[in-house]
Amino acid sequence: MATLVLGAAGAAIGGSIGGAILGVSAATIGGFIGSTIGSVVDSWIISSLAPTQRIEGARLDTLRITSATEGAVIPRLYGRMRMGGNIIWATDFREETKTTTQGGGKGGGGGKVKTTEYLYYASFAVALCEGPITGIGRIWADGKPMDLSGVTWRWYPGDEAQTADPFIAAKMGAANTPAYRGTAYVVFEELALSTFGNRLPQLSFEVFRPLADPDTAEGLTRAVTMIPASGEFTYATQAIRKTDGGATVPENLNALADFTDMVEALICAPWWTASGWCAAPRCRRPSA
């Protein structure tokens, strides 16, 4: 409407002035200027009257955690191992709202689009294994290496002298915060969940724990070799044979006819002497 009104007014004003510019009459020029101004006014009126379109992102109602089992067994680790953990403490997630508004089309026309995005952060602690451990290497989230840049996290070795985590103590109160002595654990502080679909990812850790004292069984055991290392009956302690074409073929007797591969690996191999005899108490036979 403003385009028509202002166009006509501009033409009338130009006609009253008279004359021409570069062969174009003043009435035509006035009408063009009036129509242009009217078009801008019409776009502004339409955009102000049009309802604002609102777009909201997904909102989190509950916090889904990777694992939190009461009474779960605390594993014992020797050497280096990749392992998961058990959630032993977590806060309510923190929600942040981010709203952006995009204007209308060209010249200010069209409705506005308001987009609301919800960002979530969580703080939690993951118990790993019996301590003390000497360090943590890589961390994986949902099976992929986790980018720890910008992530606030701490690990505790699980010795008998470790103190409570200061962040947990600030949330729970110093008197209500255990130190989890004897348990190695990791604390993540304000971890952004948007990368993981607004949930806690499945975490696994590369954990280092030294061997026990040399005078223990764990310290004396240097290695256990299983040959073959895989197969359907590899770990069977009883002899397994199958009949194939009228002939009986052993399944787990690859070393000697009277001893299974499992017995050979666990009992005989560590006791072989330089003279070629097995000195195991249960064996007392030549190793070859």
C-alpha positions as CSV (number, residue, x, y, z in Angstrom):
1,M,0.0,0.0,0.0
2,A,2.8,2.4,0.9
3,T,4.4,1.7,-2.5
4,L,1.3,2.8,-4.4
5,V,0.6,5.8,-2.2
6,L,4.2,7.2,-2.1
7,G,4.7,6.4,-5.8
8,A,1.7,8.5,-6.7
9,A,2.8,11.2,-4.4
10,G,6.2,11.3,-5.8
11,A,4.9,11.4,-9.4
12,A,2.6,14.3,-8.4
13,I,5.4,16.2,-6.8
14,G,7.7,15.6,-9.8
15,G,4.9,16.7,-12.2
16,S,4.4,20.0,-10.3
17,I,8.1,20.7,-10.6
18,G,8.1,20.0,-14.3
19,G,11.0,19.6,-16.6
20,A,13.2,16.6,-17.5
21,I,16.6,15.1,-16.6
22,L,18.4,13.3,-19.3
23,G,15.2,12.9,-21.2
24,V,13.3,11.5,-18.3
25,S,10.4,13.6,-17.0
26,A,10.4,14.8,-13.4
27,A,7.1,13.1,-12.8
28,T,8.6,9.7,-13.7
29,I,11.6,10.3,-11.5
30,G,9.4,11.4,-8.6
31,G,7.2,8.3,-9.0
32,F,10.3,6.0,-9.0
33,I,11.7,7.6,-5.8
34,G,8.3,7.4,-4.1
35,S,7.8,3.8,-5.0
36,T,11.3,2.8,-3.7
37,I,10.6,4.5,-0.4
38,G,7.2,2.9,-0.2
39,S,8.6,-0.5,-0.9
40,V,11.0,-0.1,2.1
41,V,8.1,1.1,4.3
42,D,5.9,-1.9,3.2
43,S,8.7,-4.4,4.0
44,W,9.2,-2.8,7.5
45,I,5.4,-3.0,8.2
46,I,5.2,-6.6,7.0
47,S,8.2,-7.7,9.0
48,S,6.9,-6.0,12.2
49,L,3.5,-7.6,11.8
50,A,4.7,-11.1,10.9
51,P,5.0,-13.5,13.9
52,T,8.5,-14.4,15.0
53,Q,9.4,-18.1,14.1
54,R,10.9,-19.9,17.1
55,I,13.1,-22.9,16.8
56,E,14.2,-24.8,20.0
57,G,16.9,-27.4,20.1
58,A,16.6,-30.7,22.0
59,R,16.3,-30.3,25.8
60,L,17.6,-32.8,28.3
61,D,15.2,-34.0,30.9
62,T,17.4,-36.6,32.7
63,L,21.1,-37.3,32.8
64,R,21.9,-40.7,31.2
65,I,25.1,-42.1,32.7
66,T,27.5,-44.8,31.4
67,S,27.5,-47.1,34.4
68,A,26.7,-46.8,38.0
69,T,26.4,-50.2,39.7
70,E,26.1,-50.5,43.4
71,G,28.3,-53.2,44.9
72,A,30.3,-53.7,41.7
73,V,33.6,-55.5,42.1
74,I,36.7,-53.3,42.1
75,P,39.1,-54.9,39.6
76,R,42.8,-55.5,40.3
77,L,45.2,-54.6,37.5
78,Y,48.8,-55.6,36.8
79,G,50.9,-53.8,34.2
80,R,49.0,-51.7,31.6
81,M,45.4,-52.3,30.5
82,R,42.6,-50.5,28.8
83,M,39.5,-50.7,31.1
84,G,36.2,-49.0,31.7
85,G,35.0,-47.7,35.0
86,N,32.0,-47.2,37.3
87,I,30.4,-43.9,38.1
88,I,30.8,-43.3,41.8
89,W,29.6,-39.6,42.0
90,A,27.9,-37.1,39.7
91,T,26.2,-33.7,40.0
92,D,23.0,-32.7,38.3
93,F,23.8,-31.4,34.8
94,R,24.1,-27.7,34.3
95,E,22.1,-26.1,31.5
96,E,23.0,-23.1,29.5
97,T,20.7,-21.4,27.0
98,K,22.1,-19.8,23.8
99,T,19.6,-17.8,21.7
100,T,20.3,-16.3,18.3
101,T,17.9,-14.2,16.2
102,Q,18.1,-13.8,12.4
103,G,16.3,-11.0,10.7
104,G,13.9,-11.0,7.7
105,G,14.7,-11.1,4.1
106,K,16.1,-8.4,1.8
107,G,15.2,-4.9,2.9
108,G,14.0,-6.1,6.3
109,G,11.1,-8.1,4.9
110,G,9.9,-11.4,6.2
111,G,9.5,-12.7,9.7
112,K,12.3,-13.2,12.2
113,V,13.7,-16.6,13.2
114,K,14.7,-17.0,16.8
115,T,16.8,-20.2,17.5
116,T,17.3,-21.4,21.1
117,E,20.0,-24.0,21.7
118,Y,20.5,-25.8,25.0
119,L,24.0,-26.7,26.2
120,Y,24.7,-29.1,29.0
121,Y,27.7,-29.7,31.3
122,A,28.2,-32.5,33.9
123,S,30.7,-33.2,36.6
124,F,31.3,-36.8,37.7
125,A,33.8,-39.3,39.1
126,V,34.7,-42.7,37.7
127,A,36.2,-45.4,39.8
128,L,38.8,-47.5,37.9
129,C,40.5,-50.2,39.9
130,E,42.3,-51.0,43.1
131,G,45.2,-48.7,43.7
132,P,47.8,-47.5,43.8
133,I,48.3,-46.9,40.1
134,T,51.2,-45.0,38.6
135,G,49.4,-43.1,35.8
136,I,46.7,-42.9,33.1
137,G,47.6,-42.8,29.4
138,R,45.0,-42.4,26.7
139,I,41.3,-42.0,27.3
140,W,38.6,-43.1,24.8
141,A,35.0,-41.7,24.6
142,D,32.5,-43.9,22.7
143,G,35.4,-45.9,21.4
144,K,37.3,-42.9,19.9
145,P,40.3,-41.1,21.3
146,M,39.1,-38.3,23.5
147,D,40.3,-34.8,22.9
148,L,41.3,-33.6,26.4
149,S,42.1,-30.0,25.3
150,G,39.9,-27.7,27.3
151,V,38.7,-30.5,29.5
152,T,39.2,-30.2,33.3
153,W,40.0,-33.6,34.8
154,R,42.1,-35.1,37.5
155,W,43.1,-38.6,38.5
156,Y,43.9,-40.1,41.9
157,P,46.3,-43.0,42.3
158,G,44.2,-44.9,45.0
159,D,46.8,-45.0,47.8
160,E,46.0,-44.9,51.4
161,A,47.1,-41.2,51.8
162,Q,45.0,-39.6,49.1
163,T,42.7,-36.7,50.2
164,A,39.2,-35.9,49.0
165,D,38.8,-34.1,45.6
166,P,38.3,-30.4,46.3
167,F,35.5,-30.0,43.7
168,I,33.5,-32.8,45.1
169,A,34.1,-31.4,48.6
170,A,32.8,-28.0,47.5
171,K,29.6,-29.6,46.2
172,M,29.0,-32.1,48.9
173,G,30.7,-30.6,51.9
174,A,34.0,-31.6,53.3
175,A,32.4,-33.8,56.0
176,N,30.4,-35.7,53.5
177,T,33.1,-36.3,50.9
178,P,35.0,-39.6,51.0
179,A,38.6,-39.8,49.8
180,Y,38.1,-43.2,48.2
181,R,41.4,-44.4,49.6
182,G,42.5,-47.6,48.0
183,T,40.6,-46.9,44.8
184,A,42.0,-45.2,41.8
185,Y,39.5,-42.8,40.2
186,V,39.1,-39.9,37.8
187,V,37.2,-36.7,38.2
188,F,35.8,-34.7,35.3
189,E,34.7,-31.2,36.0
190,E,32.1,-29.4,33.9
191,L,32.5,-31.7,30.9
192,A,30.6,-30.4,27.8
193,L,28.0,-33.0,26.7
194,S,27.1,-31.5,23.3
195,T,29.8,-33.5,21.6
196,F,28.3,-36.7,22.9
197,G,24.6,-36.2,22.2
198,N,23.9,-34.6,25.6
199,R,24.8,-37.7,27.5
200,L,27.8,-39.0,29.3
201,P,30.0,-41.0,26.8
202,Q,31.2,-44.5,27.3
203,L,34.6,-43.9,28.7
204,S,37.6,-46.3,28.9
205,F,41.1,-45.5,30.2
206,E,44.6,-46.8,29.7
207,V,45.7,-47.5,33.3
208,F,49.2,-48.2,34.5
209,R,49.8,-50.2,37.7
210,P,53.2,-51.7,38.8
211,L,53.6,-55.3,39.6
212,A,53.5,-56.5,43.2
213,D,56.6,-57.1,45.2
214,P,59.1,-59.7,43.7
215,D,58.5,-62.2,46.5
216,T,54.8,-62.6,45.6
217,A,53.4,-65.0,43.0
218,E,52.5,-62.1,40.7
219,G,56.0,-60.7,40.9
220,L,57.6,-64.0,40.1
221,T,55.4,-64.7,37.1
222,R,57.1,-63.2,34.1
223,A,54.7,-64.3,31.4
224,V,52.2,-67.0,30.5
225,T,52.4,-68.3,26.9
226,M,49.4,-70.1,25.4
227,I,50.2,-72.0,22.2
228,P,47.9,-72.0,20.4
229,A,46.4,-68.9,21.8
230,S,42.9,-69.2,20.4
231,G,40.6,-71.9,19.4
232,E,37.3,-73.6,20.5
233,F,39.0,-76.0,23.0
234,T,42.2,-74.0,23.9
235,Y,41.4,-73.5,27.5
236,A,39.9,-77.0,28.2
237,T,41.9,-79.0,30.8
238,Q,40.5,-82.3,29.5
239,A,41.5,-84.0,26.3
240,I,39.1,-83.3,23.4
241,R,39.1,-85.5,20.3
242,K,36.9,-85.7,17.3
243,T,36.3,-88.4,14.7
244,D,37.0,-87.3,11.1
245,G,36.7,-89.9,8.3
246,G,37.1,-92.8,10.6
247,A,40.2,-91.3,12.3
248,T,40.4,-89.8,15.8
249,V,42.0,-86.3,15.7
250,P,43.0,-84.5,18.9
251,E,41.7,-80.9,19.3
252,N,43.8,-79.6,22.2
253,L,46.8,-82.0,22.4
254,N,49.3,-80.2,20.2
255,A,52.3,-80.6,22.5
256,L,52.2,-84.1,23.8
257,A,49.5,-86.8,23.5
258,D,48.9,-87.1,27.3
259,F,48.8,-83.4,28.3
260,T,46.4,-80.7,27.0
261,D,47.7,-77.4,25.7
262,M,46.3,-75.6,28.8
263,V,48.2,-77.9,31.2
264,E,51.3,-77.7,29.1
265,A,51.2,-73.8,29.2
266,L,50.4,-73.3,32.9
267,I,52.2,-76.2,34.6
268,C,54.9,-77.6,32.5
269,A,56.4,-74.7,30.5
270,P,57.5,-72.7,33.6
271,W,59.2,-75.7,35.0
272,W,61.4,-76.9,32.1
273,T,64.9,-77.5,33.2
274,A,68.1,-77.0,31.2
275,S,68.4,-80.7,30.7
276,G,65.0,-80.9,29.1
277,W,63.0,-82.2,32.0
278,C,59.8,-80.9,33.4
279,A,60.3,-80.4,37.2
280,A,56.7,-79.5,38.0
281,P,55.5,-81.5,41.0
282,R,52.5,-82.8,39.1
283,C,54.5,-83.8,36.0
284,R,58.1,-85.2,36.5
285,R,58.5,-86.1,32.9
286,P,60.7,-85.0,30.0
287,S,59.7,-81.8,28.4
288,A,60.4,-83.2,24.9
